[in-house]
Amino acid sequence: MSTNSFSIVFIFQILSIFIFIVPSISAVGSPINIWPKPRSFTWTTPHAIPLSTSFTITSPSHPYLTPAINRYLRQIQTAQYKPSIIPTINLTTSLQFQTLTVTVSDITAPLSHGVNESYTLTIPSNTTSGTLTAATPWGAMRGLESFSQLVWGNPARVAAGLVISDWPMFEHRGILLDTSRNYYGVDDLLRLIGAMSANKLNVFHWHITDSQSFPLVLKSEPELAMKGSYGPDMQYSAEDVKRVVEFGLEHGVRIIPEIDMPGHTGSWAEAYPEIVACANMFWWPAGAPWEERLAAEPGTGHLNPLIPKTYDVVKNVIKEMTTLFPDSFYHGGVDEVVPGCWKADPTIQKYLAGNGTLSQVLEIFINNTNPYILSLNRTAVYWEDVILDGEIKVNPSILPPATTIMQTWNGGPNNTKRLVSAGYRTIVSSADFYYLDCGHGDFTGNNSAYDQPPGFKQTKGGSWCGPFKSWQLIYNYDIAYGLNETEAKLVLGGEVALWSEQSDPRVLDSRIWPRASAMAEALWSGNLDEMGMKRSADATDRLNEWVNRMVSRGVKAEPIQPLWCVRNPGMCNTYNPIF
C-alpha cells in the first residue's frame, strides 16, 4: 500500500469514527424520549396535541391489567411532568387526545418466564385517539409505560404522529435485593417493584434470608423467624408476601424467592442449633489463614447435610415457599459453602475421616433437596458455585440442564461461558459489572485495608469487588460477550444485585437508580446504535431526563451529571479516551 493510500484510508477511518460518535444535531434537546429506548420508534412529523381533561384508556377486563390501566390513567392525568429541558415542539391545538384503546391478543397468558412482552403503540397525527396492541397483558403494561413517558406539561400534551414497535432482547431482566443483612419494609419493596416496572424490568429476585437474619414468618416453621429475625417489627408475614406478589403481578414483575442454603444459614441456628454447623463462631479465627475461615463474612453457620432432621425442616420451608410464591422459578441458593465451617462439625469430621469428601457432603444435600423442588413443579435456580466452586461442588450430572438454571456472579464472561457451554440456561449477575454494593468499602472492623500510607493506590478501596460500578460500566457490559450463537441463546438475561451489608431503606433508591436503569435499557434494546457503535453518549442525555422523571414519581434516584450538563445536552461528552 502506498503512503498516499494509507493516509487516505487513515483519514477516512478517523472521519468515520468522528461521525459515529458525534451526537446527532437533531437529537440534541430531543423533545421527548422513552426509557428504555424502544426497538423501533418512528416519528416522521414530530408534534404534540393537548391531552383532554376527560382522557380515558379502554381495555379488556383483566385482574392485573385493569389495575395497571387505572394506575397509569391516574398518573397521566395528574403528573403534570416538567421536563428538564422544555421541549420545543409544535403544539397542534385543533385537536385533543381523548382515548387510548388497548387490545390484547392472548388475555389469559400468565406472567411467567418467556411470556411475550411485545407491543405496538400508534398515535396518529390527525386524530383524537391512539391504539396500543399487545400480545399479552404484560406487553400491554410495557406499552402503557411507554405511553406515559410521551406525556408532559401543564396542561398536559402528548407526542403525536408516531409508531412504536417494541419487544425485549432478553426475557429475564431483574434486580436482586438482600433483605437479611438489613431489613426493608414492605413499602420499600413495593416502591422498588414500581420503579422496576417503569424501567421495564420484570423479575424481583428476593434474597429473603441469610446468616444474619431469617425475617420470613412461616406457618410450618414459625420459630425460624421468631428466633432468627431481628425482631417482630422486622418480619414478613404471609400477608406481606401476598401483598408483594400481587403488587408484582399488577406491575408485570415476577417475584422469585431465594432461601439460601446450605451455606448462609446461621440464622436458622437460633431455632434449630442441632442442624447448623459452626453456628455463632467467630468467622475468621485469629492467626488463621484465609483458607481456614468459617464463613465468607461475619455470621457463621451452614446446614448439616448429614443430619436427617435437616431435611424435615428444609422440606417444610421449601414446600411453604412454593405456596407463598407462585412463580415457576425457585432459587435454591448454594453459594459460598465454606470448607472451614463443615470441617468444624464433629459429625462431618467423622464422615471425612471415613474417606468422605466435602463435595460428597454437598451432593448429599442436593440429592435430598433438588428432587423435592422439582416435585413441586418448580425449576431450580442455583448460584454457579454448586458446580464451579474450586473446592466444594457437585457432579453436574445430578443437576441436568433441562431442569436447572444457573446464576453466575464470579469470573465475568469466563464463568458465563463455562456454564452455557455445559448446556445450562444462565442468568448473569457478574460482580465485576452488576453488583451495586461494590465500592463502598467493607463492614468488618479492624480492617488493615484501611491502614495504608499516603500514596497507596486504593484500587478496590477496601471493597472485595470494588471499585464502584458506574452506570456507564453497567450500560456497556455485553452479557453474551465471547459466546457463539448457540451459547448466547442460553443466556436468559441478567440481574443487578444489591447486597445489604451497607445498605438499608435510607439508601435503597440511590444505590439502585439509575444504575439499574442502565441495565434495563441494555437488556431491553441493547447498548448499540444503528451503526453498531456503543450509544452511551446518546444514553447520557436521555438518562438525565429519565432520572428527572423517576424523581418526579417519588423515586430518589441519584444524579449522573451536574445541572449544567443537563441543560446543555451533549456538551459534557468527550471524543477523547480518558484513562
C-alpha positions as CSV (number, residue, x, y, z in Angstrom):
1,M,0.0,0.0,0.0
2,S,1.4,3.5,-0.9
3,T,1.8,6.2,1.6
4,N,-0.9,8.3,0.0
5,S,-3.3,5.4,0.0
6,F,-2.5,4.7,3.7
7,S,-3.1,8.4,4.5
8,I,-6.5,8.4,2.7
9,V,-7.6,5.3,4.5
10,F,-6.5,6.6,7.8
11,I,-8.3,9.9,7.4
12,F,-11.4,8.1,6.3
13,Q,-11.3,5.9,9.4
14,I,-10.9,8.9,11.7
15,L,-13.7,10.7,10.0
16,S,-15.9,7.6,10.3
17,I,-15.2,7.3,14.0
18,F,-16.0,11.1,14.4
19,I,-19.2,10.8,12.5
20,F,-20.4,7.8,14.6
21,I,-19.6,9.3,18.0
22,V,-20.7,12.9,17.5
23,P,-24.3,13.2,18.8
24,S,-26.8,13.9,16.1
25,I,-27.7,17.6,16.0
26,S,-31.4,16.6,15.7
27,A,-31.1,14.6,18.9
28,V,-29.7,17.4,21.0
29,G,-32.6,18.8,23.0
30,S,-34.8,16.0,21.7
31,P,-38.4,16.9,22.8
32,I,-39.3,13.6,24.2
33,N,-37.7,10.2,24.9
34,I,-38.7,6.8,26.3
35,W,-36.5,4.8,28.7
36,P,-35.6,2.1,27.9
37,K,-35.2,3.1,24.3
38,P,-37.7,1.2,22.1
39,R,-36.6,-1.2,19.4
40,S,-38.4,0.8,16.8
41,F,-39.6,4.4,17.2
42,T,-40.8,6.2,14.0
43,W,-41.8,9.8,14.5
44,T,-41.9,11.3,11.0
45,T,-43.7,14.5,11.8
46,P,-42.9,15.5,15.4
47,H,-45.6,17.4,17.1
48,A,-47.8,17.3,20.1
49,I,-51.5,17.6,20.8
50,P,-53.3,18.6,24.1
51,L,-54.4,15.7,26.3
52,S,-58.1,16.0,27.1
53,T,-59.1,16.5,30.7
54,S,-61.5,13.6,30.1
55,F,-58.8,11.4,28.7
56,T,-59.6,7.7,29.1
57,I,-58.0,4.3,28.4
58,T,-60.2,1.4,27.3
59,S,-59.1,-2.2,27.5
60,P,-60.4,-5.7,28.1
61,S,-61.1,-6.6,31.7
62,H,-58.2,-8.4,33.4
63,P,-57.4,-9.0,37.1
64,Y,-54.0,-7.3,36.8
65,L,-54.1,-5.3,33.6
66,T,-57.2,-3.4,34.8
67,P,-55.4,-2.1,38.0
68,A,-52.5,-1.1,35.8
69,I,-54.8,0.8,33.4
70,N,-56.3,2.7,36.4
71,R,-52.8,3.4,37.8
72,Y,-51.5,4.8,34.5
73,L,-54.7,6.8,34.0
74,R,-54.3,8.5,37.4
75,Q,-50.6,9.1,36.7
76,I,-51.1,10.6,33.3
77,Q,-54.0,12.8,34.4
78,T,-52.2,14.2,37.5
79,A,-48.5,14.1,36.8
80,Q,-48.0,17.5,35.1
81,Y,-44.5,16.4,34.4
82,K,-42.0,19.2,33.8
83,P,-39.1,18.1,31.6
84,S,-35.5,19.2,32.5
85,I,-35.5,21.0,29.1
86,I,-38.8,22.3,27.9
87,P,-39.4,20.6,24.5
88,T,-39.5,23.0,21.6
89,I,-42.1,21.2,19.6
90,N,-45.2,22.4,17.7
91,L,-48.4,22.0,19.6
92,T,-51.5,21.3,17.4
93,T,-54.4,22.8,19.3
94,S,-57.2,22.0,16.9
95,L,-57.5,18.5,18.4
96,Q,-57.5,17.0,21.9
97,F,-56.3,13.5,22.6
98,Q,-59.3,11.7,24.1
99,T,-58.8,7.9,24.1
100,L,-56.1,5.2,24.1
101,T,-57.6,1.9,23.1
102,V,-55.8,-1.2,24.3
103,T,-56.2,-4.6,22.6
104,V,-54.6,-7.9,23.8
105,S,-54.3,-11.0,21.6
106,D,-53.9,-13.5,24.5
107,I,-55.6,-12.1,27.5
108,T,-55.2,-15.3,29.5
109,A,-51.4,-15.5,29.2
110,P,-49.8,-15.9,32.7
111,L,-46.9,-13.9,33.9
112,S,-44.1,-16.4,33.6
113,H,-40.6,-16.7,32.1
114,G,-40.6,-16.1,28.4
115,V,-44.1,-14.5,28.2
116,N,-44.5,-12.3,25.2
117,E,-43.9,-8.6,26.2
118,S,-44.2,-7.1,22.7
119,Y,-46.5,-4.2,21.9
120,T,-47.2,-1.6,19.2
121,L,-48.2,1.9,20.1
122,T,-49.7,4.2,17.5
123,I,-50.6,7.8,18.0
124,P,-51.7,9.2,14.6
125,S,-51.1,12.8,13.6
126,N,-54.7,14.0,13.0
127,T,-56.9,12.1,15.4
128,T,-58.3,12.2,18.9
129,S,-57.4,8.6,19.7
130,G,-54.5,6.1,19.6
131,T,-54.1,2.4,19.8
132,L,-51.9,0.1,21.9
133,T,-51.9,-3.5,20.7
134,A,-50.1,-6.2,22.7
135,A,-49.7,-10.0,22.6
136,T,-50.4,-10.3,26.3
137,P,-51.5,-8.2,29.3
138,W,-47.8,-7.9,30.3
139,G,-46.8,-6.5,26.9
140,A,-49.7,-4.0,27.3
141,M,-48.2,-2.9,30.6
142,R,-44.9,-2.2,28.8
143,G,-46.8,-0.2,26.2
144,L,-48.7,1.8,28.8
145,E,-45.4,2.8,30.4
146,S,-44.0,4.0,27.1
147,F,-47.2,6.0,26.5
148,S,-46.9,7.6,29.9
149,Q,-43.5,8.9,29.0
150,L,-44.9,10.6,25.9
151,V,-47.0,12.9,28.1
152,W,-45.6,16.1,29.7
153,G,-46.5,19.6,30.7
154,N,-49.2,21.5,32.4
155,P,-51.7,21.5,30.8
156,A,-50.7,18.0,29.6
157,R,-49.8,17.2,26.0
158,V,-48.9,14.0,24.2
159,A,-46.4,13.4,21.4
160,A,-48.3,12.6,18.2
161,G,-47.6,11.3,14.7
162,L,-45.6,8.3,15.8
163,V,-45.5,4.5,15.8
164,I,-43.5,2.4,18.3
165,S,-42.9,-1.3,17.9
166,D,-41.2,-2.8,20.8
167,W,-40.1,-6.0,22.5
168,P,-37.2,-7.1,24.8
169,M,-33.9,-8.6,23.7
170,F,-33.6,-10.7,26.9
171,E,-36.5,-12.4,28.7
172,H,-35.1,-12.1,32.2
173,R,-34.3,-8.6,33.5
174,G,-34.1,-8.3,37.2
175,I,-32.9,-6.9,40.5
176,L,-31.8,-8.9,43.5
177,L,-32.3,-7.4,46.9
178,D,-31.0,-8.9,50.1
179,T,-33.4,-8.3,53.0
180,S,-31.4,-10.3,55.6
181,R,-28.4,-8.2,56.4
182,N,-30.6,-5.2,56.8
183,Y,-34.4,-5.2,56.8
184,Y,-36.6,-3.3,54.3
185,G,-40.2,-2.6,55.0
186,V,-42.9,-3.8,52.6
187,D,-43.5,-0.2,51.3
188,D,-39.8,-0.1,50.3
189,L,-40.2,-3.3,48.4
190,L,-43.3,-2.0,46.6
191,R,-41.6,1.2,45.7
192,L,-38.7,-0.8,44.2
193,I,-41.1,-3.0,42.2
194,G,-43.0,0.0,40.9
195,A,-39.7,1.6,39.7
196,M,-38.7,-1.7,38.2
197,S,-41.9,-1.8,36.2
198,A,-41.3,1.7,35.0
199,N,-37.9,0.6,33.7
200,K,-39.5,-2.5,32.0
201,L,-37.6,-4.8,34.4
202,N,-39.6,-8.0,35.0
203,V,-38.0,-10.0,37.9
204,F,-37.6,-9.2,41.5
205,H,-35.2,-11.7,43.0
206,W,-36.0,-11.6,46.7
207,H,-33.0,-12.9,48.6
208,I,-35.0,-13.1,51.8
209,T,-32.8,-14.9,54.3
210,D,-29.1,-15.3,55.2
211,S,-26.9,-16.0,58.1
212,Q,-27.7,-12.6,59.7
213,S,-31.5,-12.9,59.9
214,F,-34.5,-15.0,58.9
215,P,-37.3,-12.4,58.5
216,L,-39.9,-14.6,56.8
217,V,-42.7,-15.9,59.1
218,L,-43.6,-19.5,58.0
219,K,-46.6,-21.4,59.5
220,S,-44.8,-24.7,59.2
221,E,-41.6,-23.4,60.9
222,P,-42.6,-20.3,63.0
223,E,-39.5,-20.4,65.2
224,L,-37.2,-19.6,62.3
225,A,-38.5,-16.1,62.2
226,M,-39.5,-15.9,65.9
227,K,-35.9,-16.6,66.9
228,G,-33.9,-15.8,63.8
229,S,-35.2,-12.4,62.7
230,Y,-34.1,-9.0,64.1
231,G,-37.4,-8.7,65.9
232,P,-41.2,-8.8,65.4
233,D,-41.1,-5.4,63.7
234,M,-38.6,-6.8,61.1
235,Q,-40.5,-9.8,59.8
236,Y,-42.5,-10.5,56.7
237,S,-45.9,-12.2,57.3
238,A,-47.8,-14.3,54.8
239,E,-50.0,-11.3,54.2
240,D,-46.9,-9.2,53.5
241,V,-45.7,-11.7,50.9
242,K,-49.2,-11.8,49.3
243,R,-49.2,-8.1,49.0
244,V,-45.7,-8.1,47.4
245,V,-46.7,-10.9,45.0
246,E,-50.0,-9.2,44.0
247,F,-48.3,-5.8,43.6
248,G,-45.7,-7.5,41.3
249,L,-48.5,-9.0,39.1
250,E,-50.2,-5.6,38.8
251,H,-46.8,-4.2,37.6
252,G,-45.7,-7.1,35.4
253,V,-42.9,-8.1,37.8
254,R,-42.4,-11.7,38.8
255,I,-41.2,-12.4,42.4
256,I,-38.6,-15.2,42.6
257,P,-37.8,-16.1,46.2
258,E,-34.4,-17.3,47.5
259,I,-33.9,-19.1,50.8
260,D,-30.1,-19.5,50.6
261,M,-28.9,-22.9,51.8
262,P,-26.9,-24.9,52.9
263,G,-24.4,-22.1,53.4
264,H,-25.5,-18.7,54.7
265,T,-27.9,-20.3,57.3
266,G,-26.5,-19.1,60.7
267,S,-29.9,-17.5,61.5
268,W,-31.5,-21.0,61.4
269,A,-29.4,-22.0,64.5
270,E,-31.4,-19.8,66.8
271,A,-34.4,-22.2,66.3
272,Y,-32.5,-25.4,65.4
273,P,-28.9,-25.4,66.7
274,E,-28.7,-29.2,66.1
275,I,-28.9,-28.9,62.3
276,V,-26.4,-26.0,61.8
277,A,-22.7,-26.5,61.7
278,C,-20.3,-23.9,63.2
279,A,-23.1,-21.5,64.3
280,N,-22.2,-18.4,66.3
281,M,-18.5,-18.9,66.0
282,F,-16.0,-16.2,65.1
283,W,-15.9,-16.1,61.4
284,W,-12.1,-15.9,60.9
285,P,-10.0,-17.2,63.9
286,A,-7.1,-15.0,64.8
287,G,-3.9,-16.1,63.1
288,A,-5.6,-18.5,60.8
289,P,-5.1,-18.2,57.0
290,W,-8.0,-17.1,54.8
291,E,-8.4,-20.6,53.7
292,E,-9.4,-21.7,57.2
293,R,-12.1,-19.1,57.7
294,L,-15.5,-20.4,58.8
295,A,-17.6,-18.1,56.7
296,A,-17.3,-15.7,53.7
297,E,-18.1,-12.8,56.1
298,P,-19.1,-12.3,59.7
299,G,-22.1,-14.5,60.5
300,T,-21.3,-18.2,60.5
301,G,-23.5,-21.3,60.0
302,H,-24.1,-24.0,57.4
303,L,-26.9,-26.6,57.4
304,N,-25.5,-30.0,58.2
305,P,-26.5,-32.4,55.3
306,L,-25.6,-35.5,57.4
307,I,-28.4,-35.0,59.9
308,P,-31.9,-36.3,58.9
309,K,-33.7,-33.6,60.8
310,T,-32.1,-31.0,58.4
311,Y,-34.4,-32.3,55.7
312,D,-37.5,-32.3,57.9
313,V,-37.0,-28.5,58.3
314,V,-35.8,-27.8,54.8
315,K,-38.7,-29.5,53.1
316,N,-41.2,-27.7,55.3
317,V,-39.5,-24.4,54.2
318,I,-39.4,-25.2,50.5
319,K,-43.0,-26.5,50.4
320,E,-44.4,-23.4,52.1
321,M,-42.3,-21.2,49.9
322,T,-44.0,-22.7,46.8
323,T,-47.4,-21.9,48.3
324,L,-46.4,-18.3,49.1
325,F,-44.7,-17.6,45.8
326,P,-46.5,-18.9,42.6
327,D,-43.6,-18.3,40.2
328,S,-42.3,-21.4,38.5
329,F,-38.7,-20.5,39.3
330,Y,-37.4,-21.3,42.8
331,H,-33.9,-20.1,43.8
332,G,-32.2,-22.7,45.9
333,G,-29.0,-20.7,46.7
334,V,-25.9,-22.9,47.2
335,D,-23.3,-20.2,47.1
336,E,-20.2,-19.8,49.2
337,V,-20.2,-23.2,51.0
338,V,-17.0,-22.6,53.1
339,P,-14.9,-25.7,53.9
340,G,-13.9,-24.5,57.4
341,C,-17.4,-24.5,58.7
342,W,-18.2,-28.1,57.8
343,K,-14.8,-29.2,58.9
344,A,-15.5,-27.7,62.3
345,D,-18.6,-30.0,62.8
346,P,-18.0,-33.4,64.7
347,T,-20.5,-35.3,62.5
348,I,-18.9,-34.1,59.3
349,Q,-15.4,-34.7,60.7
350,K,-16.3,-38.3,61.3
351,Y,-17.6,-38.6,57.7
352,L,-14.4,-37.1,56.3
353,A,-12.3,-39.5,58.5
354,G,-14.0,-42.3,56.6
355,N,-12.7,-41.0,53.3
356,G,-15.7,-38.9,52.5
357,T,-15.2,-35.5,50.9
358,L,-16.9,-32.2,51.4
359,S,-18.1,-32.3,47.8
360,Q,-19.9,-35.5,48.6
361,V,-21.5,-33.8,51.6
362,L,-22.9,-31.2,49.3
363,E,-24.1,-33.9,46.9
364,I,-26.0,-35.5,49.7
365,F,-27.7,-32.2,50.3
366,I,-28.5,-31.6,46.6
367,N,-29.7,-35.2,46.1
368,N,-32.1,-34.7,49.1
369,T,-33.5,-31.3,48.1
370,N,-33.3,-30.9,44.3
371,P,-35.8,-33.7,43.5
372,Y,-38.1,-32.3,46.1
373,I,-38.1,-28.8,44.5
374,L,-38.8,-30.5,41.1
375,S,-41.6,-32.5,42.6
376,L,-43.3,-29.2,43.5
377,N,-43.4,-28.2,39.8
378,R,-40.6,-25.7,40.1
379,T,-37.5,-25.0,38.0
380,A,-34.5,-24.9,40.3
381,V,-32.1,-21.9,40.1
382,Y,-28.7,-22.2,41.8
383,W,-25.7,-19.9,42.1
384,E,-22.8,-21.1,39.9
385,D,-20.8,-22.3,42.9
386,V,-22.7,-25.5,43.1
387,I,-20.8,-26.8,40.0
388,L,-17.9,-24.3,39.6
389,D,-16.5,-23.8,43.1
390,G,-12.9,-24.6,43.4
391,E,-13.3,-26.8,46.5
392,I,-16.8,-27.9,47.2
393,K,-19.0,-28.7,44.2
394,V,-21.3,-31.4,42.9
395,N,-21.0,-33.5,39.7
396,P,-23.1,-31.6,37.1
397,S,-24.8,-34.9,36.2
398,I,-27.1,-34.6,39.3
399,L,-28.3,-31.2,38.1
400,P,-29.4,-31.7,34.5
401,P,-29.6,-28.5,32.3
402,A,-33.2,-29.4,31.4
403,T,-34.4,-28.7,34.9
404,T,-31.7,-26.4,36.2
405,I,-30.8,-22.7,35.7
406,M,-27.5,-21.3,36.9
407,Q,-26.8,-17.8,38.1
408,T,-23.2,-16.5,37.6
409,W,-21.6,-13.9,39.8
410,N,-17.8,-14.7,39.6
411,G,-15.3,-14.6,36.8
412,G,-17.2,-12.2,34.4
413,P,-17.7,-13.6,30.9
414,N,-15.4,-16.6,31.6
415,N,-17.9,-18.2,34.0
416,T,-20.8,-17.4,31.8
417,K,-19.0,-19.2,29.0
418,R,-18.3,-22.2,31.3
419,L,-22.0,-22.5,32.2
420,V,-23.6,-22.1,28.8
421,S,-21.0,-24.4,27.2
422,A,-22.2,-27.0,29.6
423,G,-25.7,-26.5,28.4
424,Y,-27.1,-24.5,31.3
425,R,-29.5,-21.7,30.9
426,T,-27.8,-18.8,32.7
427,I,-28.7,-15.6,34.5
428,V,-25.8,-13.1,34.5
429,S,-25.0,-11.2,37.7
430,S,-21.3,-10.6,37.3
431,A,-19.9,-8.9,40.4
432,D,-17.4,-7.1,38.1
433,F,-20.3,-5.3,36.5
434,Y,-23.7,-5.9,38.2
435,Y,-23.0,-5.7,42.0
436,L,-24.4,-2.4,43.2
437,D,-22.9,-2.7,46.7
438,C,-19.3,-2.7,45.4
439,G,-17.1,0.3,46.1
440,H,-18.5,1.3,49.5
441,G,-15.7,-0.3,51.5
442,D,-16.1,-3.3,53.8
443,F,-18.1,-3.6,57.0
444,T,-15.5,-5.5,59.1
445,G,-13.9,-3.6,61.9
446,N,-10.1,-3.6,62.5
447,N,-9.6,-4.0,58.7
448,S,-6.0,-3.5,57.7
449,A,-7.0,-2.5,54.2
450,Y,-7.8,1.0,55.6
451,D,-4.4,1.4,57.4
452,Q,-2.2,2.4,54.4
453,P,0.5,5.1,54.0
454,P,-0.1,8.2,51.8
455,G,0.3,7.5,48.2
456,F,-1.1,4.0,48.5
457,K,-3.1,3.1,45.3
458,Q,-6.6,2.2,46.7
459,T,-7.6,0.1,43.7
460,K,-10.6,-1.7,45.2
461,G,-10.9,0.8,48.0
462,G,-11.3,-1.9,50.7
463,S,-14.2,-3.5,48.9
464,W,-13.6,-7.0,47.7
465,C,-15.5,-6.3,44.4
466,G,-14.6,-2.6,44.1
467,P,-14.5,-0.1,42.6
468,F,-18.0,1.3,42.4
469,K,-19.9,0.1,39.4
470,S,-20.9,3.2,37.5
471,W,-24.0,3.3,35.3
472,Q,-21.7,3.6,32.2
473,L,-19.9,0.3,33.2
474,I,-23.2,-1.4,33.6
475,Y,-24.6,0.0,30.4
476,N,-21.7,-1.0,28.2
477,Y,-21.5,-4.6,29.5
478,D,-22.3,-7.3,27.0
479,I,-23.7,-10.3,29.0
480,A,-23.2,-12.5,25.9
481,Y,-19.6,-11.5,25.4
482,G,-17.4,-14.2,23.9
483,L,-20.3,-16.6,23.2
484,N,-21.2,-18.2,19.9
485,E,-24.8,-18.0,18.7
486,T,-25.8,-21.3,20.3
487,E,-24.3,-20.4,23.6
488,A,-25.8,-16.9,23.6
489,K,-29.3,-18.3,23.3
490,L,-28.8,-19.9,26.7
491,V,-28.3,-16.5,28.4
492,L,-31.7,-15.8,29.8
493,G,-30.8,-12.3,30.8
494,G,-29.3,-10.5,33.9
495,E,-29.8,-9.2,37.3
496,V,-28.1,-6.4,39.2
497,A,-27.7,-7.2,42.8
498,L,-27.8,-5.1,46.0
499,W,-26.4,-6.9,48.9
500,S,-27.3,-5.1,52.1
501,E,-24.3,-5.3,54.5
502,Q,-24.1,-1.5,54.0
503,S,-27.5,-0.7,52.6
504,D,-30.9,-0.2,54.1
505,P,-34.1,1.8,53.2
506,R,-32.3,5.1,53.7
507,V,-30.1,4.5,50.6
508,L,-32.2,1.9,48.7
509,D,-33.3,4.2,45.9
510,S,-29.9,5.9,45.3
511,R,-27.9,2.7,45.4
512,I,-30.2,1.1,42.7
513,W,-31.3,4.0,40.5
514,P,-30.4,4.9,37.9
515,R,-27.7,2.2,37.6
516,A,-30.4,-0.5,37.3
517,S,-31.9,1.7,34.6
518,A,-28.7,1.3,32.6
519,M,-29.0,-2.5,32.7
520,A,-32.7,-2.2,31.9
521,E,-32.0,-0.5,28.6
522,A,-29.1,-2.7,27.7
523,L,-31.2,-5.8,28.2
524,W,-34.3,-4.4,26.6
525,S,-33.0,-2.8,23.4
526,G,-29.2,-3.2,23.7
527,N,-26.4,-0.7,24.1
528,L,-25.5,-0.2,20.4
529,D,-26.8,2.3,17.9
530,E,-27.9,1.6,14.3
531,M,-24.2,1.7,13.2
532,G,-23.2,-0.9,15.8
533,M,-21.4,1.6,18.0
534,K,-21.9,2.0,21.7
535,R,-24.6,4.6,22.3
536,S,-23.7,5.6,25.9
537,A,-23.2,9.3,24.8
538,D,-26.7,9.4,23.5
539,A,-27.9,7.5,26.5
540,T,-26.4,10.1,28.9
541,D,-28.7,12.8,27.8
542,R,-31.7,10.5,27.8
543,L,-30.9,9.1,31.2
544,N,-30.6,12.6,32.7
545,E,-34.2,13.1,31.6
546,W,-35.3,9.7,32.9
547,V,-33.8,10.4,36.3
548,N,-35.8,13.6,36.4
549,R,-39.0,11.7,35.6
550,M,-38.3,9.0,38.1
551,V,-37.7,11.6,40.8
552,S,-41.0,13.2,39.9
553,R,-42.6,9.9,40.6
554,G,-41.2,9.6,44.1
555,V,-38.1,7.5,43.3
556,K,-35.0,9.1,44.9
557,A,-32.6,8.3,42.0
558,E,-29.1,9.9,42.2
559,P,-28.0,12.4,39.6
560,I,-25.5,11.4,36.9
561,Q,-24.3,14.9,35.9
562,P,-24.4,18.5,37.1
563,L,-27.4,20.5,36.0
564,W,-25.3,22.5,33.6
565,C,-24.8,19.3,31.6
566,V,-28.5,18.5,31.6
567,R,-29.3,22.0,30.3
568,N,-26.6,21.7,27.6
569,P,-27.1,18.3,26.1
570,G,-24.0,16.7,24.6
571,M,-21.6,19.4,25.9
572,C,-20.3,17.1,28.7
573,N,-19.4,14.3,26.3
574,T,-15.8,13.7,25.2
575,Y,-14.3,12.4,22.0
576,N,-11.0,11.5,23.6
577,P,-10.2,8.5,25.7
578,I,-9.9,9.1,29.4
579,F,-7.7,6.8,31.5
